[in-house]
Amino acid sequence: MFAKIIDRKPETVAFTRTDDGKYALIFDELPLFLFVSTDGNGSYDQTFVNGKWLNDIAAITIKSEATEVTRYSVDKYVCVSGEETE
């Protein structure tokens, strides 16, 4: 498998507070990869690739280095309720 390098400029984002007091990140373009951990212990982490939520992940390893393409690997559940991911 070969990585397809996309010519995109890096984007700096910051948390914004909405009128109803919630937090938001505003992007100019859809992030290619987004990992969210709301409690820090993995009980309800969410991973999005090209805007699609990968809902069948049991574990994820992310490798991001300044001079390399970011990579991730996942362990998946054998049985998942709901839509399967590719």
N, C-alpha and C positions, 0 to 999 in steps of 0.2 A: 504494500500500500504506500502510495506517495502522497505527501502533503501538498495541497494546492495553496500556494502563497497568494494571498489577496493583497492588492496594493491599496491599503487603507491607512489614513493618517491616524496616529494614536489620538485618543480622545480623553480629556481630563473631565471627570465627573465629580460632583459633590452632592451631599445630601441636601435636599430642599424640604422645607416644612410647608405642607399644604394648608389651605384655609381651615380644614377640619382637624388640624393638629397631627396628621399622619406624616410619615417620612417618605420621600420619593427620590429616586435617582433619575435624572433626565438625560437621555442620550440623543445625539443627532441622528445616529443610525442604530439599528438593532444590534446589540452585542453578539458576537459570534459565540462566546462562551461566558456563562454567568453562573457562579456558585454562591448560594446564600445559606448561611447557617444562623437561624434565629435564636438558638439556645446554646450553641457552642459545644454540644456533646454528641451531635450526629443523630439525635432522635427524630429530627424533622428537617434535615438539610434538603435543599432543592438545587438541582443542576439543570441548566437550560443550554441547549446547543442550537444555534441558529433560531432562537426563539421558541424552540419546542422543549417542553418539560420532559426530562427523562425520569419517568415515575417508577421504574423497575430496578433501581440501583440499590444494592445492598452495601457497597463500599466504593469509594472513589479515591484515587491517588492523582494529584495534580503536580506536574513538574513545570515550573516556569522559571526561566533564566533570561537575563537581560539580552543575551546575544543569540538566543535560540527560539524556535517556534514553540509555543506552549503546547504541552502534551498532557493527556490524561488517560488513565486506564480505569476500568470499572469491573466490579464483581456484580453479577446480576442474580436476582432471585429466580429459582426454578419455576415457581408458580406465582403469577401476578394476577390480581383481580383488576379488571379494567382493560384499557387499551394498551397493547404492547408497543414498545418502541423498536425502531430498526437497529 
